[in-house]
Amino acid sequence: MTKKDKSIVDLPSAREVSTALPLVNLARGLANLALKAGVGGEKAQRILDSADALLAQSDILNLPDRFNAAFGESGWIATSSLSADTMRAALKRHEEGDDEAAEEVILDWLTPEVINLFAITRSKSFGDVHGRWDQLREALALTEEGRYWSAVPLILIACDGFASDVLGTSPFEKNADLALFDSVVGHPTSLPAAVARVTKGVRKSSDEPLSLPLRHGILHGRSLGYANRTVCGKAWMLMIALVDWAVDKREEETRRAKDEARRATSWRDLGESLEKNRADKEQIEAFTPRQWDGPFDSDLADDEPPLAFREFLSGWKTKNFGLMAKRAVNITLQKHGHLAGRMRSDAEHIQLTDFEILSVIQTTVARAEARVRMSGQTLKGDVGGEFMILAFRHTPEGDVAMPTDPGAWQVQQGCIFDFMHERTISAR
């Protein structure tokens, strides 16, 4: 353990998530602003919902440390198998001052199904000595019958044998090295601390009731007050922790390699992303609506919405469908030629003969609306009036562009159908 890893929340995998939480908060803020500005749509709502769900679960980063601090001395430890909901519920009872109820929450989690899955089935991949699985199944049967006199020693024997096969030496020997890189169960406050507590020396025989599965005292026949549900539950918890430890031991080098690769590349990317989101947020909050009034005959800036409206409408009027497609919203990223063909098809029976852009208002960083007088013919006859046309600033990938994103103003094609059905401003 390094100084940086003094708590479980400081382990590399947890630190990566906790470092990303500010980014999640910023992304949530931007999505919320986009929704309020009317430019986010379903994508912004999905981002908002996902961020809310992640932030709601972010307390899981601190759960193992809180759990070990509250229950480590009494023999319960955080492992990757222990349910987060169980940890939360036990901590709630502990914080209410009812440690007996808190212990019941943990014991209730240790159902026969949980024990069979996490202590027995998962351990089978670490050895070919099938007698140990019979030994563990017998211990589980004894536990279900409440025969703790026999169950507890059998569990402790299985713990010793299983861990010795994986470690190469007994985990209960003095100075046994159980530390692991980037592991909840291998953290000094988890399994190593639990093993240290249950291997305390016992100098004389005693009938005093135990609350810990004291390995030396029980197996050497000195500690006789172990036959109760709590000690048995903690013995099973020890076995589950050892299996989790074995899994993490097997995957330790893979985790170490991933961490080295992550540290080599991710910090700069994360910093740049955080800075971008801060800049976007500042510009969104500082934005004030802009208005341009016609006529729009002179040169127009390419990065401002009036040019997009003029080019789209000019393309429509002159049947230059390539120019029209250049300025059309293209969320589905159709090829330019395909989109131009679609523009031709949409406008086949809707001829724009004249237009005048009266005014343009940019209402948000990525939305603008134009008030346009248009005239032309449809299959129903002559059409004319004032129409409201919308444009949005999109990235090359088809997303709504944030202030620091490269983007272009694109006109929403719904104006073609508004024109066809004479949905003028006055008719709305």
C-alpha positions as CSV (number, residue, x, y, z in Angstrom):
1,M,0.0,0.0,0.0
2,T,1.3,3.5,-0.8
3,K,0.5,6.6,1.0
4,K,-1.9,7.5,-1.7
5,D,-3.8,4.2,-1.1
6,K,-4.3,4.6,2.6
7,S,-8.1,4.2,2.0
8,I,-9.9,2.0,-0.4
9,V,-11.3,5.0,-2.2
10,D,-7.7,6.0,-3.0
11,L,-7.1,2.8,-5.0
12,P,-6.4,3.4,-8.7
13,S,-9.7,2.1,-10.0
14,A,-11.8,4.0,-7.4
15,R,-9.7,7.1,-7.9
16,E,-10.3,7.0,-11.7
17,V,-14.1,7.1,-11.1
18,S,-14.0,9.8,-8.4
19,T,-11.8,12.0,-10.6
20,A,-14.4,11.6,-13.3
21,L,-17.3,12.7,-11.1
22,P,-16.6,16.5,-11.7
23,L,-16.8,15.7,-15.4
24,V,-20.1,13.9,-14.9
25,N,-21.4,17.0,-13.0
26,L,-20.3,19.3,-15.7
27,A,-21.8,17.1,-18.4
28,R,-25.0,17.0,-16.4
29,G,-25.0,20.8,-16.1
30,L,-24.4,21.2,-19.8
31,A,-27.2,18.8,-20.7
32,N,-29.6,20.6,-18.4
33,L,-28.7,23.9,-19.9
34,A,-29.2,22.5,-23.4
35,L,-32.6,21.3,-22.4
36,K,-33.6,24.6,-21.0
37,A,-32.3,26.3,-24.1
38,G,-34.4,24.0,-26.2
39,V,-31.5,22.5,-28.2
40,G,-30.7,19.3,-26.3
41,G,-33.5,16.9,-27.4
42,E,-33.5,13.3,-26.5
43,K,-29.7,13.0,-26.4
44,A,-29.4,15.7,-23.7
45,Q,-32.1,14.0,-21.7
46,R,-30.3,10.7,-21.9
47,I,-27.1,12.4,-20.7
48,L,-29.0,14.0,-17.9
49,D,-30.6,10.7,-16.8
50,S,-27.4,8.8,-17.0
51,A,-25.5,11.4,-15.0
52,D,-28.2,11.4,-12.3
53,A,-28.1,7.6,-12.1
54,L,-24.3,7.6,-11.8
55,L,-24.2,10.4,-9.2
56,A,-26.9,8.7,-7.2
57,Q,-24.6,5.6,-7.0
58,S,-21.4,7.5,-6.4
59,D,-21.6,6.8,-2.7
60,I,-20.4,3.3,-3.5
61,L,-16.9,4.6,-3.7
62,N,-16.8,5.4,0.0
63,L,-18.9,2.4,1.1
64,P,-16.0,-0.1,1.6
65,D,-14.0,2.4,3.8
66,R,-17.1,3.3,5.8
67,F,-18.1,-0.3,6.2
68,N,-14.6,-1.4,7.4
69,A,-14.4,1.6,9.8
70,A,-17.7,0.6,11.3
71,F,-17.5,-3.2,11.4
72,G,-13.8,-4.2,10.9
73,E,-13.1,-4.5,14.6
74,S,-16.0,-6.9,15.0
75,G,-14.9,-9.1,12.1
76,W,-16.9,-8.0,9.1
77,I,-15.0,-6.7,6.1
78,A,-15.8,-5.2,2.7
79,T,-15.2,-7.5,-0.3
80,S,-16.2,-7.2,-3.9
81,S,-18.8,-9.9,-3.4
82,L,-20.6,-8.2,-0.5
83,S,-23.7,-6.5,-1.7
84,A,-23.6,-2.7,-1.8
85,D,-27.2,-2.6,-0.6
86,T,-26.3,-4.7,2.4
87,M,-23.4,-2.4,3.3
88,R,-25.7,0.6,3.0
89,A,-28.4,-1.0,5.1
90,A,-25.9,-2.2,7.8
91,L,-24.3,1.3,8.0
92,K,-27.7,2.9,8.4
93,R,-28.5,0.7,11.4
94,H,-25.0,1.4,12.8
95,E,-25.4,5.2,12.4
96,E,-28.7,4.8,14.2
97,G,-26.8,3.3,17.1
98,D,-28.2,-0.3,16.7
99,D,-25.2,-2.5,16.0
100,E,-27.1,-5.6,16.8
101,A,-29.6,-4.9,14.0
102,A,-26.7,-3.9,11.7
103,E,-25.1,-7.3,12.3
104,E,-28.4,-9.0,11.5
105,V,-28.5,-7.3,8.1
106,I,-25.1,-8.8,7.2
107,L,-26.1,-12.2,8.6
108,D,-29.3,-12.2,6.6
109,W,-27.3,-11.5,3.4
110,L,-25.4,-14.8,4.1
111,T,-28.1,-17.1,2.7
112,P,-27.3,-20.6,1.6
113,E,-27.5,-19.5,-2.0
114,V,-25.0,-16.6,-1.4
115,I,-22.6,-19.0,0.4
116,N,-22.9,-21.6,-2.2
117,L,-22.1,-19.1,-5.0
118,F,-19.4,-16.9,-3.5
119,A,-17.7,-19.4,-1.1
120,I,-18.0,-22.7,-2.9
121,T,-18.8,-22.5,-6.6
122,R,-16.3,-19.7,-7.4
123,S,-13.5,-21.5,-5.5
124,K,-13.6,-24.5,-7.8
125,S,-11.5,-22.8,-10.4
126,F,-8.5,-22.7,-8.1
127,G,-7.8,-26.3,-7.5
128,D,-8.5,-29.9,-8.5
129,V,-8.8,-31.3,-4.9
130,H,-12.5,-32.2,-5.1
131,G,-12.6,-33.2,-1.4
132,R,-12.5,-29.6,-0.4
133,W,-15.8,-28.9,-2.2
134,D,-17.4,-31.8,-0.3
135,Q,-15.9,-30.3,2.8
136,L,-17.5,-26.9,2.1
137,R,-20.8,-28.4,1.2
138,E,-20.9,-30.4,4.4
139,A,-20.0,-27.2,6.3
140,L,-22.9,-25.4,4.6
141,A,-25.3,-28.3,5.4
142,L,-24.2,-28.1,9.1
143,T,-24.7,-24.3,9.0
144,E,-28.3,-24.7,7.7
145,E,-29.0,-27.1,10.5
146,G,-27.6,-24.7,13.1
147,R,-24.9,-27.2,14.1
148,Y,-22.2,-24.6,14.6
149,W,-20.0,-26.8,16.8
150,S,-19.1,-28.8,13.7
151,A,-19.6,-26.1,11.0
152,V,-17.2,-23.5,12.2
153,P,-14.0,-25.6,12.5
154,L,-14.8,-27.2,9.1
155,I,-15.0,-23.7,7.5
156,L,-11.8,-22.6,9.1
157,I,-10.0,-25.7,7.9
158,A,-11.3,-25.2,4.4
159,C,-10.1,-21.5,4.5
160,D,-6.6,-22.6,5.5
161,G,-6.4,-25.2,2.8
162,F,-7.9,-23.1,0.0
163,A,-5.7,-20.1,0.7
164,S,-2.6,-22.1,1.1
165,D,-3.1,-23.6,-2.3
166,V,-3.3,-20.1,-3.9
167,L,-0.7,-18.3,-1.7
168,G,1.8,-21.2,-1.3
169,T,1.7,-20.8,2.4
170,S,-0.9,-20.5,5.1
171,P,-2.5,-17.1,5.2
172,F,-2.7,-17.5,9.0
173,E,1.1,-17.7,9.4
174,K,2.8,-14.7,10.8
175,N,3.8,-12.1,8.2
176,A,1.8,-13.8,5.4
177,D,1.6,-11.3,2.5
178,L,-2.1,-10.8,1.5
179,A,-1.6,-7.3,0.0
180,L,-2.8,-6.9,-3.6
181,F,-2.6,-4.0,-6.1
182,D,-5.9,-2.2,-6.6
183,S,-8.0,-4.6,-4.7
184,V,-10.8,-3.9,-2.2
185,V,-10.4,-7.2,-0.4
186,G,-6.5,-7.1,-0.5
187,H,-6.5,-3.6,1.1
188,P,-4.9,-3.6,4.5
189,T,-8.2,-2.6,6.1
190,S,-10.0,-5.6,4.6
191,L,-8.7,-9.2,4.5
192,P,-5.2,-8.6,6.0
193,A,-6.9,-6.9,9.0
194,A,-9.5,-9.6,9.4
195,V,-6.8,-12.4,9.3
196,A,-4.8,-10.5,11.9
197,R,-7.8,-10.4,14.2
198,V,-8.8,-14.1,13.9
199,T,-5.2,-15.3,14.4
200,K,-4.7,-13.8,17.9
201,G,-3.0,-16.2,20.2
202,V,-5.1,-18.0,22.9
203,R,-3.2,-19.1,26.0
204,K,-5.8,-21.0,27.9
205,S,-9.0,-22.8,27.5
206,S,-12.2,-20.8,27.9
207,D,-16.0,-21.2,27.7
208,E,-16.4,-17.4,27.2
209,P,-18.8,-16.7,24.3
210,L,-16.9,-15.6,21.2
211,S,-17.9,-13.0,18.5
212,L,-15.0,-13.8,16.3
213,P,-13.9,-17.1,14.7
214,L,-10.5,-17.2,16.5
215,R,-8.7,-19.6,14.3
216,H,-6.0,-20.8,16.7
217,G,-8.2,-21.1,19.7
218,I,-11.0,-23.0,17.9
219,L,-8.8,-25.4,16.0
220,H,-6.5,-26.1,18.9
221,G,-9.5,-26.7,21.2
222,R,-8.9,-23.8,23.6
223,S,-11.7,-21.4,22.6
224,L,-15.0,-23.2,23.2
225,G,-17.6,-20.4,23.0
226,Y,-17.7,-20.3,19.2
227,A,-20.9,-22.3,18.5
228,N,-23.2,-19.5,17.5
229,R,-24.7,-18.0,14.3
230,T,-22.5,-14.9,14.4
231,V,-19.2,-16.6,14.6
232,C,-20.3,-19.0,11.8
233,G,-21.3,-16.2,9.6
234,K,-18.0,-14.4,10.1
235,A,-16.2,-17.7,9.2
236,W,-18.1,-17.9,6.0
237,M,-17.4,-14.2,5.3
238,L,-13.7,-15.1,5.7
239,M,-14.0,-17.8,3.1
240,I,-15.8,-15.5,0.7
241,A,-13.1,-12.9,1.2
242,L,-10.4,-15.5,0.5
243,V,-12.1,-16.5,-2.7
244,D,-12.4,-12.8,-3.7
245,W,-8.7,-12.4,-2.8
246,A,-7.8,-15.4,-5.0
247,V,-9.7,-13.9,-8.0
248,D,-8.0,-10.5,-7.5
249,K,-4.6,-12.2,-7.1
250,R,-5.1,-14.0,-10.5
251,E,-6.0,-10.8,-12.2
252,E,-3.5,-8.5,-10.4
253,E,-1.0,-8.1,-13.3
254,T,-3.7,-7.3,-15.7
255,R,-5.0,-4.6,-13.4
256,R,-1.5,-3.2,-13.0
257,A,-1.0,-3.1,-16.8
258,K,-4.3,-1.3,-17.3
259,D,-3.5,1.2,-14.6
260,E,-0.1,2.0,-16.2
261,A,-1.7,2.5,-19.6
262,R,-4.5,4.6,-18.1
263,R,-2.1,6.8,-16.3
264,A,0.0,7.3,-19.4
265,T,-2.9,8.6,-21.5
266,S,-6.0,9.5,-19.6
267,W,-5.0,12.3,-17.3
268,R,-4.3,14.8,-20.1
269,D,-7.5,13.7,-21.9
270,L,-9.5,14.2,-18.8
271,G,-8.0,17.5,-18.1
272,E,-8.7,18.7,-21.6
273,S,-12.3,17.5,-21.4
274,L,-12.8,19.2,-18.0
275,E,-11.4,22.5,-19.4
276,K,-13.6,22.2,-22.5
277,N,-16.8,21.7,-20.4
278,R,-15.9,24.6,-18.1
279,A,-15.5,26.9,-21.2
280,D,-18.7,25.6,-22.7
281,K,-20.6,26.2,-19.5
282,E,-19.2,29.7,-19.1
283,Q,-20.2,30.7,-22.7
284,I,-23.7,29.2,-22.4
285,E,-24.3,31.1,-19.2
286,A,-22.9,34.3,-20.6
287,F,-24.9,34.1,-23.9
288,T,-27.4,36.8,-24.7
289,P,-29.7,36.6,-27.7
290,R,-28.6,38.3,-30.9
291,Q,-30.7,39.8,-33.7
292,W,-30.0,40.7,-37.3
293,D,-32.5,42.7,-39.4
294,G,-32.9,42.6,-43.2
295,P,-32.1,43.2,-45.9
296,F,-29.5,40.5,-46.1
297,D,-27.9,41.4,-49.5
298,S,-24.4,42.2,-48.4
299,D,-21.6,39.7,-47.3
300,L,-22.6,37.6,-44.3
301,A,-20.3,35.9,-41.9
302,D,-20.0,32.1,-42.5
303,D,-20.2,31.3,-38.7
304,E,-23.4,33.3,-38.2
305,P,-27.0,31.9,-38.9
306,P,-28.2,34.5,-41.5
307,L,-25.9,33.1,-44.1
308,A,-27.2,29.6,-43.5
309,F,-30.8,30.7,-44.0
310,R,-29.9,32.7,-47.2
311,E,-28.0,29.8,-48.8
312,F,-30.7,27.2,-48.0
313,L,-33.5,29.4,-49.4
314,S,-31.4,30.4,-52.4
315,G,-30.7,26.7,-53.2
316,W,-34.4,26.0,-52.9
317,K,-35.4,28.9,-55.2
318,T,-32.8,28.1,-57.9
319,K,-33.2,24.3,-57.5
320,N,-29.5,24.1,-56.5
321,F,-30.1,21.1,-54.3
322,G,-26.4,20.7,-53.6
323,L,-26.3,24.1,-51.9
324,M,-29.6,23.4,-50.2
325,A,-28.2,20.1,-48.8
326,K,-25.0,21.9,-47.6
327,R,-27.2,24.0,-45.3
328,A,-29.7,21.3,-44.3
329,V,-29.8,19.6,-40.9
330,N,-28.1,16.2,-41.4
331,I,-28.3,14.4,-38.0
332,T,-28.2,11.0,-39.7
333,L,-25.0,11.9,-41.5
334,Q,-26.2,11.1,-45.0
335,K,-23.7,11.6,-47.8
336,H,-24.0,15.0,-49.5
337,G,-25.2,13.6,-52.8
338,H,-27.8,11.4,-51.1
339,L,-29.1,14.4,-49.0
340,A,-29.2,16.6,-52.1
341,G,-31.4,13.9,-53.8
342,R,-33.7,13.9,-50.8
343,M,-34.0,17.7,-51.0
344,R,-34.9,17.4,-54.7
345,S,-37.6,14.8,-53.8
346,D,-39.0,16.9,-50.9
347,A,-39.2,20.0,-53.0
348,E,-40.3,18.4,-56.2
349,H,-43.8,19.8,-56.1
350,I,-43.1,22.8,-53.9
351,Q,-41.6,25.6,-55.9
352,L,-40.2,28.6,-54.1
353,T,-40.3,31.6,-56.5
354,D,-39.3,34.4,-54.1
355,F,-38.2,35.0,-50.5
356,E,-37.2,37.8,-48.3
357,I,-35.5,37.3,-44.9
358,L,-37.0,39.9,-42.6
359,S,-35.0,39.2,-39.4
360,V,-32.9,36.5,-37.7
361,I,-32.7,35.9,-34.0
362,Q,-30.1,33.6,-32.4
363,T,-32.0,32.5,-29.3
364,T,-29.3,30.2,-27.8
365,V,-25.7,29.2,-28.5
366,A,-27.0,26.6,-31.0
367,R,-30.5,27.7,-32.1
368,A,-31.7,30.5,-34.4
369,E,-35.0,31.4,-36.0
370,A,-35.7,33.5,-39.1
371,R,-38.8,35.4,-40.0
372,V,-39.1,35.0,-43.8
373,R,-41.6,36.2,-46.4
374,M,-42.0,33.5,-49.1
375,S,-44.1,33.0,-52.2
376,G,-44.4,30.1,-54.6
377,Q,-46.5,27.3,-55.9
378,T,-47.6,23.9,-54.7
379,L,-50.0,21.3,-56.2
380,K,-52.8,23.3,-54.4
381,G,-51.9,26.5,-56.2
382,D,-50.2,29.7,-55.1
383,V,-48.8,30.0,-51.6
384,G,-47.5,33.0,-49.8
385,G,-47.0,34.6,-46.4
386,E,-44.6,35.0,-43.5
387,F,-43.0,31.8,-42.1
388,M,-40.8,31.0,-39.1
389,I,-37.8,28.9,-40.1
390,L,-35.4,27.3,-37.5
391,A,-31.7,26.6,-37.8
392,F,-29.3,24.8,-35.4
393,R,-25.6,24.7,-35.1
394,H,-24.3,21.1,-35.5
395,T,-20.9,19.4,-35.3
396,P,-19.6,17.4,-38.2
397,E,-20.7,14.3,-36.3
398,G,-24.4,15.5,-36.4
399,D,-24.6,16.5,-32.7
400,V,-25.8,19.9,-31.4
401,A,-22.6,21.9,-31.2
402,M,-21.4,23.4,-27.9
403,P,-19.7,26.8,-28.0
404,T,-16.1,25.3,-28.2
405,D,-17.1,22.7,-30.8
406,P,-16.4,23.1,-34.5
407,G,-19.8,23.4,-36.2
408,A,-22.0,24.9,-38.9
409,W,-25.4,26.4,-38.9
410,Q,-28.0,24.1,-40.6
411,V,-31.6,24.8,-41.5
412,Q,-34.4,22.5,-40.4
413,Q,-36.2,21.1,-43.5
414,G,-39.6,21.2,-41.8
415,C,-40.0,24.7,-43.4
416,I,-40.6,22.9,-46.8
417,F,-43.7,21.2,-45.3
418,D,-44.8,24.3,-43.5
419,F,-44.7,26.1,-46.9
420,M,-46.6,23.2,-48.6
421,H,-49.4,23.3,-46.0
422,E,-49.4,27.1,-45.6
423,R,-48.4,27.0,-42.0
424,T,-47.6,30.7,-41.9
425,I,-46.7,32.6,-38.7
426,S,-50.3,34.0,-38.5
427,A,-51.8,30.5,-38.9
428,R,-49.9,29.1,-35.9
